[in-house]
């Protein structure tokens, strides 16, 4: 597998994403449903945004690992949240996780009116190998 980032500009580097990702010679692609702060028993978290981001990251890592993929090969990460101000107060949690795994992903971050039950953030990823 070969991954190439395309960045006509440099400003996105401070935000820990790339403008486009080209992947060739792929042996597999994993399309992950949105992962949230839902427990193993299926209980939606009612915690604050910071806690829910951490729990959603944990659930996404678990899904990717159990599927036999590696977080560093996330090529697309969509982030849905219910409050822009609250989300960006905690944005460093997501950035630190991206840096930790050396992820170079195309990203969309979007505020939505509501997520399932009490959820505040959802992470949707595409991973290759």
NORMOKA-V232198 format. One record per residue. N is the residue number from 0. RES is the residue in three letters. PHI is phi as a letter, one per 40 degrees, with the letter a starting at -180 (NA if undefined). PSI is psi in radians with two decimals (999 if undefined). D_CENTER is the distance of its C-alpha to the mean C-alpha in Angstrom with 1 decimal. Layout:
BEGIN
n=N res=RES phi=PHI psi=PSI d_center=D_CENTER
n=N res=RES phi=PHI psi=PSI d_center=D_CENTER
END
This chain:
BEGIN
n=0 res=UNK phi=NA psi=2.45 d_center=21.0
n=1 res=UNK phi=b psi=2.31 d_center=20.7
n=2 res=UNK phi=b psi=2.29 d_center=17.8
n=3 res=UNK phi=b psi=2.23 d_center=18.8
n=4 res=UNK phi=c psi=2.45 d_center=17.1
n=5 res=UNK phi=b psi=2.07 d_center=19.0
n=6 res=UNK phi=b psi=1.70 d_center=19.4
n=7 res=UNK phi=c psi=-0.29 d_center=22.6
n=8 res=UNK phi=b psi=3.10 d_center=22.1
n=9 res=UNK phi=b psi=-0.28 d_center=21.1
n=10 res=UNK phi=c psi=-0.50 d_center=19.8
n=11 res=UNK phi=c psi=-0.33 d_center=16.1
n=12 res=UNK phi=d psi=-0.63 d_center=16.5
n=13 res=UNK phi=c psi=-0.26 d_center=16.7
n=14 res=UNK phi=b psi=0.09 d_center=13.3
n=15 res=UNK phi=g psi=0.85 d_center=11.5
n=16 res=UNK phi=a psi=3.05 d_center=10.8
n=17 res=UNK phi=b psi=2.81 d_center=13.3
n=18 res=UNK phi=c psi=-0.60 d_center=15.3
n=19 res=UNK phi=a psi=2.70 d_center=15.4
n=20 res=UNK phi=b psi=2.21 d_center=15.0
n=21 res=UNK phi=b psi=2.29 d_center=17.9
n=22 res=UNK phi=b psi=2.22 d_center=18.0
n=23 res=UNK phi=b psi=2.81 d_center=21.5
n=24 res=UNK phi=f psi=0.85 d_center=23.2
n=25 res=UNK phi=c psi=2.41 d_center=20.4
n=26 res=UNK phi=b psi=-0.16 d_center=21.5
n=27 res=UNK phi=a psi=2.64 d_center=18.7
n=28 res=UNK phi=b psi=2.28 d_center=15.6
n=29 res=UNK phi=b psi=2.09 d_center=13.3
n=30 res=UNK phi=b psi=1.90 d_center=12.0
n=31 res=UNK phi=c psi=2.31 d_center=9.9
n=32 res=UNK phi=c psi=2.78 d_center=10.8
n=33 res=UNK phi=d psi=2.23 d_center=8.8
n=34 res=UNK phi=b psi=2.38 d_center=8.5
n=35 res=UNK phi=b psi=-3.00 d_center=10.2
n=36 res=UNK phi=c psi=1.13 d_center=12.8
n=37 res=UNK phi=b psi=2.32 d_center=15.3
n=38 res=UNK phi=c psi=2.94 d_center=17.7
n=39 res=UNK phi=c psi=-0.36 d_center=19.1
n=40 res=UNK phi=c psi=0.02 d_center=21.9
n=41 res=UNK phi=g psi=0.32 d_center=20.0
n=42 res=UNK phi=c psi=2.16 d_center=20.6
n=43 res=UNK phi=c psi=2.37 d_center=18.3
n=44 res=UNK phi=c psi=2.56 d_center=17.9
n=45 res=UNK phi=b psi=0.35 d_center=20.0
n=46 res=UNK phi=c psi=3.05 d_center=18.9
n=47 res=UNK phi=c psi=2.98 d_center=17.9
n=48 res=UNK phi=d psi=-0.79 d_center=14.6
n=49 res=UNK phi=d psi=-0.84 d_center=14.3
n=50 res=UNK phi=c psi=-0.72 d_center=15.0
n=51 res=UNK phi=c psi=-0.64 d_center=12.7
n=52 res=UNK phi=c psi=-0.82 d_center=9.6
n=53 res=UNK phi=c psi=-0.77 d_center=10.9
n=54 res=UNK phi=c psi=-0.68 d_center=11.8
n=55 res=UNK phi=c psi=-0.72 d_center=8.6
n=56 res=UNK phi=c psi=-0.80 d_center=7.1
n=57 res=UNK phi=d psi=-0.80 d_center=10.5
n=58 res=UNK phi=c psi=-0.68 d_center=10.5
n=59 res=UNK phi=c psi=-0.79 d_center=7.6
n=60 res=UNK phi=d psi=-0.77 d_center=9.4
n=61 res=UNK phi=c psi=-0.80 d_center=12.6
n=62 res=UNK phi=c psi=-0.85 d_center=12.0
n=63 res=UNK phi=c psi=-0.79 d_center=11.2
n=64 res=UNK phi=c psi=-0.79 d_center=14.1
n=65 res=UNK phi=c psi=-0.41 d_center=16.4
n=66 res=UNK phi=c psi=-0.09 d_center=16.1
n=67 res=UNK phi=g psi=0.37 d_center=17.3
n=68 res=UNK phi=b psi=3.07 d_center=14.4
n=69 res=UNK phi=b psi=2.35 d_center=12.9
n=70 res=UNK phi=d psi=-0.56 d_center=9.5
n=71 res=UNK phi=c psi=-0.27 d_center=11.2
n=72 res=UNK phi=b psi=0.36 d_center=11.6
n=73 res=UNK phi=c psi=2.17 d_center=8.1
n=74 res=UNK phi=b psi=-0.24 d_center=9.7
n=75 res=UNK phi=a psi=2.27 d_center=7.8
n=76 res=UNK phi=b psi=1.96 d_center=4.4
n=77 res=UNK phi=b psi=2.33 d_center=6.0
n=78 res=UNK phi=b psi=2.09 d_center=6.0
n=79 res=UNK phi=b psi=2.36 d_center=9.4
n=80 res=UNK phi=a psi=2.87 d_center=11.6
n=81 res=UNK phi=b psi=-0.02 d_center=15.3
n=82 res=UNK phi=a psi=1.89 d_center=16.6
n=83 res=UNK phi=d psi=-0.84 d_center=15.9
n=84 res=UNK phi=c psi=-0.83 d_center=18.2
n=85 res=UNK phi=c psi=-0.71 d_center=16.9
n=86 res=UNK phi=c psi=-0.83 d_center=13.2
n=87 res=UNK phi=c psi=-0.30 d_center=14.3
n=88 res=UNK phi=c psi=-0.46 d_center=16.6
n=89 res=UNK phi=b psi=0.10 d_center=13.8
n=90 res=UNK phi=d psi=-0.52 d_center=11.5
n=91 res=UNK phi=c psi=-0.52 d_center=12.8
n=92 res=UNK phi=c psi=-0.82 d_center=11.1
n=93 res=UNK phi=c psi=-0.75 d_center=7.6
n=94 res=UNK phi=c psi=-0.77 d_center=9.8
n=95 res=UNK phi=c psi=-0.67 d_center=11.7
n=96 res=UNK phi=c psi=-0.73 d_center=9.2
n=97 res=UNK phi=c psi=-0.79 d_center=8.3
n=98 res=UNK phi=c psi=-0.78 d_center=12.1
n=99 res=UNK phi=d psi=-0.74 d_center=13.0
n=100 res=UNK phi=c psi=0.02 d_center=11.6
n=101 res=UNK phi=f psi=0.76 d_center=12.7
n=102 res=UNK phi=c psi=2.35 d_center=9.8
n=103 res=UNK phi=b psi=1.52 d_center=11.1
n=104 res=UNK phi=b psi=2.63 d_center=8.9
n=105 res=UNK phi=c psi=2.42 d_center=10.0
n=106 res=UNK phi=b psi=2.50 d_center=8.0
n=107 res=UNK phi=b psi=2.27 d_center=9.4
n=108 res=UNK phi=b psi=2.20 d_center=9.5
n=109 res=UNK phi=a psi=2.34 d_center=12.1
n=110 res=UNK phi=c psi=2.34 d_center=14.3
n=111 res=UNK phi=b psi=2.76 d_center=15.7
n=112 res=UNK phi=c psi=-0.74 d_center=19.0
n=113 res=UNK phi=a psi=2.60 d_center=18.1
n=114 res=UNK phi=b psi=3.11 d_center=15.8
n=115 res=UNK phi=d psi=2.30 d_center=17.5
n=116 res=UNK phi=f psi=-2.02 d_center=20.1
n=117 res=UNK phi=b psi=0.23 d_center=19.2
n=118 res=UNK phi=c psi=2.57 d_center=15.4
n=119 res=UNK phi=b psi=-0.29 d_center=13.9
n=120 res=UNK phi=a psi=2.54 d_center=10.1
n=121 res=UNK phi=a psi=2.34 d_center=8.0
n=122 res=UNK phi=b psi=2.11 d_center=4.5
n=123 res=UNK phi=b psi=2.15 d_center=5.8
n=124 res=UNK phi=b psi=2.69 d_center=5.7
n=125 res=UNK phi=b psi=2.25 d_center=9.0
n=126 res=UNK phi=b psi=2.49 d_center=10.4
n=127 res=UNK phi=b psi=2.83 d_center=14.0
n=128 res=UNK phi=a psi=999 d_center=17.0
END
